[in-house]
């Protein structure tokens, strides 16, 4: 059964949605690279450590974006509508 378009998931903030998608790509890429390195090699162990750091930072950023999605949505709307009203006021003068 197909879900009508209006019932599909619509993110509250497209900016945070965009960043979360990009962070997901970073996390997935780190996971794929970890699978390809040799844990017995000293340089590869260092590489795994660095990949873990990158992955954890990306996960934390994604989590924070999800938690603050509503605030970002409000700020984006404020900036968008504020800029529109400012340009309208400037055109009137």
Secondary structure, 3 states (H helix, E strand, C coil): CCCCHHHCCCCCCHHHHHHHHHHHHHHHHHHHHHHHCCCCCHHHHHHHHHHHHHHHHHHHHHHHHHHCHHHHHHHHHHHHHHHHHHHHHHHHC
